[in-house]
Amino acid sequence: MKLAATIAAAAVSASAATSNPLHNTKLNIPTITIAPTVEMPLQGLGTWEYNDTVAEAAVTAALDMGYTHIDTALGYDNQEGIARALKATSRPRDSYFITSKIPGGQNHSAATASLDLALEQLGLDYVDLMLTHFPATWEGEGGKEMRLQTWAALEDFVRAGKARAIGVSHYCIQHIKDILEVNTIPVAINQVQYHVGMGTAVPNATDGIEWDWAHGITYESFSPLCGPCDGSDHWELINGTLVTSIGAKYNKTGCVSQHSDDDDDE
Ligand SMILES: NC(=O)c1ccc[n+]([C@@H]2O[C@H](COP(=O)([O-])OP(=O)(O)OC[C@H]3O[C@@H](n4cnc5c(N)ncnc54)[C@H](OP(=O)(O)O)[C@@H]3O)[C@@H](O)[C@H]2O)c1
């Protein structure tokens, strides 16, 4: 199984090479190979819904603790706070992995402008992983032609040395097939909502997981605790019967059991 997580999830194919700066931190978080020479840490700090101030504090704390992966997006409007934390840290750049995202549904020139803005806001020379956030605009506009133009801009971004790997988010099989008709750089990642007990969130959230694996695309989980879920659906993933029973097996709470990096399909 090839499954990675923005925050946490079961994971395999973990690398443990101690020469890798990503492993030389207090947490020693395992990594997965998502593209040639690109290792992605299997757990990371998500920053959705953090403003600049909270993001700066969270990233500072995470880097101090030994986190190696920060996930943000142009649309989160917090990259300047993250930039302040990255500027202040004594950690070398190759000891942490940065994922960002640009909005979907853009033509080549608009996508290029978004890519350069994302990098400028982060104050970085490159990101480790850049994604297109959605197969269309948030309003559903754009379609295949804009998917292809956004992808072409992402490939140019890699060729310019501004991203080490590129991928997609919220893509179903057909959306990825569109990209595979034209891509010259592999689709490294599909970042999709995925957590224990899937089915309580959007109905098609797991679309394509096995197909992605079969095509060499790492399926990365976001919202492992179902951040978007309300009320009892959310609490089911914190202290519900299923997660509590899984946690009991490992002498953990239900919530923590979902952050296991054991090589285990649960
Ligand atoms: N590609 C995309 O479109 C996309 C979409 C969504 C998310 N993401 C990425 O994935 C990251 C994670 O997703 P998410 O933010 O939805 O996170 P999540 O981990 O699924 O859920 C976060 C929520 O869980 C709560 N929580 C965490 N630990 C808890 C505990 N022990 N007990 C009770 N409640 C707890 C948090 O409460 P508090 O607020 O009180 O801490 C927060 O409300 C995002 O930050 C973002 O980077 C990407």
The ligand as a MOL file (V3000), in Angstrom:
LIG
                    3D

  0  0  0     0  0            999 V3000
M  V30 BEGIN CTAB
M  V30 COUNTS 48 52 0 0 0
M  V30 BEGIN ATOM
M  V30 1 N -5.9730 19.6640 0.1780 0
M  V30 2 C -6.9910 20.1740 0.8260 0
M  V30 3 O -7.9430 20.7180 0.2430 0
M  V30 4 C -7.0410 20.0930 2.3130 0
M  V30 5 C -8.2840 20.1650 2.9660 0
M  V30 6 C -8.3140 20.0790 4.3480 0
M  V30 7 C -7.1320 19.9320 5.0370 0
M  V30 8 N -5.9250 19.9030 4.3810 0 CHG=1
M  V30 9 C -4.6410 19.8270 5.1200 0
M  V30 10 O -4.7310 18.8140 6.0810 0
M  V30 11 C -4.4980 19.3940 7.3620 0
M  V30 12 C -5.2290 18.6180 8.4250 0
M  V30 13 O -6.6250 18.6740 8.2250 0
M  V30 14 P -7.5540 19.3450 9.3040 0
M  V30 15 O -7.0690 20.7020 9.6140 0
M  V30 16 O -8.9320 19.1640 8.8090 0 CHG=-1
M  V30 17 O -7.1730 18.4740 10.5950 0
M  V30 18 P -7.7530 17.2470 11.4090 0
M  V30 19 O -6.5970 16.7610 12.1590 0
M  V30 20 O -8.5450 16.2850 10.5890 0
M  V30 21 O -8.8170 17.9540 12.3520 0
M  V30 22 C -8.4490 19.0370 13.1240 0
M  V30 23 C -9.5210 19.2260 14.1460 0
M  V30 24 O -9.4130 18.1540 15.1070 0
M  V30 25 C -9.3560 18.7210 16.4030 0
M  V30 26 N -8.5330 17.8890 17.2750 0
M  V30 27 C -7.2300 17.5340 17.0560 0
M  V30 28 N -6.7980 16.7390 18.0720 0
M  V30 29 C -7.8450 16.6130 18.9300 0
M  V30 30 C -8.0120 15.9280 20.1530 0
M  V30 31 N -7.0240 15.2270 20.7000 0
M  V30 32 N -9.2210 16.0280 20.7680 0
M  V30 33 C -10.2190 16.7510 20.2250 0
M  V30 34 N -10.1210 17.4160 19.0530 0
M  V30 35 C -8.9290 17.3470 18.4080 0
M  V30 36 C -8.7700 20.0860 16.2260 0
M  V30 37 O -9.2160 20.8650 17.3120 0
M  V30 38 P -8.4790 22.2450 17.6780 0
M  V30 39 O -8.8650 23.2090 16.6140 0
M  V30 40 O -9.0830 22.5720 19.0190 0
M  V30 41 O -7.0270 21.9390 17.7280 0
M  V30 42 C -9.3670 20.5150 14.8740 0
M  V30 43 O -10.6650 21.0740 15.0490 0
M  V30 44 C -4.9380 20.8520 7.1800 0
M  V30 45 O -4.4660 21.6890 8.2080 0
M  V30 46 C -4.3590 21.1250 5.8310 0
M  V30 47 O -2.9720 21.3730 5.9240 0
M  V30 48 C -5.8640 19.9560 3.0390 0
M  V30 END ATOM
M  V30 BEGIN BOND
M  V30 1 1 1 2
M  V30 2 2 2 3
M  V30 3 1 2 4
M  V30 4 1 4 5
M  V30 5 2 4 48
M  V30 6 2 5 6
M  V30 7 1 6 7
M  V30 8 2 7 8
M  V30 9 1 8 9
M  V30 10 1 8 48
M  V30 11 1 9 10
M  V30 12 1 9 46
M  V30 13 1 10 11
M  V30 14 1 11 12
M  V30 15 1 11 44
M  V30 16 1 12 13
M  V30 17 1 13 14
M  V30 18 2 14 15
M  V30 19 1 14 16
M  V30 20 1 14 17
M  V30 21 1 17 18
M  V30 22 2 18 19
M  V30 23 1 18 20
M  V30 24 1 18 21
M  V30 25 1 21 22
M  V30 26 1 22 23
M  V30 27 1 23 24
M  V30 28 1 23 42
M  V30 29 1 24 25
M  V30 30 1 25 26
M  V30 31 1 25 36
M  V30 32 1 26 27
M  V30 33 1 26 35
M  V30 34 2 27 28
M  V30 35 1 28 29
M  V30 36 1 29 30
M  V30 37 2 29 35
M  V30 38 1 30 31
M  V30 39 2 30 32
M  V30 40 1 32 33
M  V30 41 2 33 34
M  V30 42 1 34 35
M  V30 43 1 36 37
M  V30 44 1 36 42
M  V30 45 1 37 38
M  V30 46 2 38 39
M  V30 47 1 38 40
M  V30 48 1 38 41
M  V30 49 1 42 43
M  V30 50 1 44 45
M  V30 51 1 44 46
M  V30 52 1 46 47
M  V30 END BOND
M  V30 END CTAB
M  END
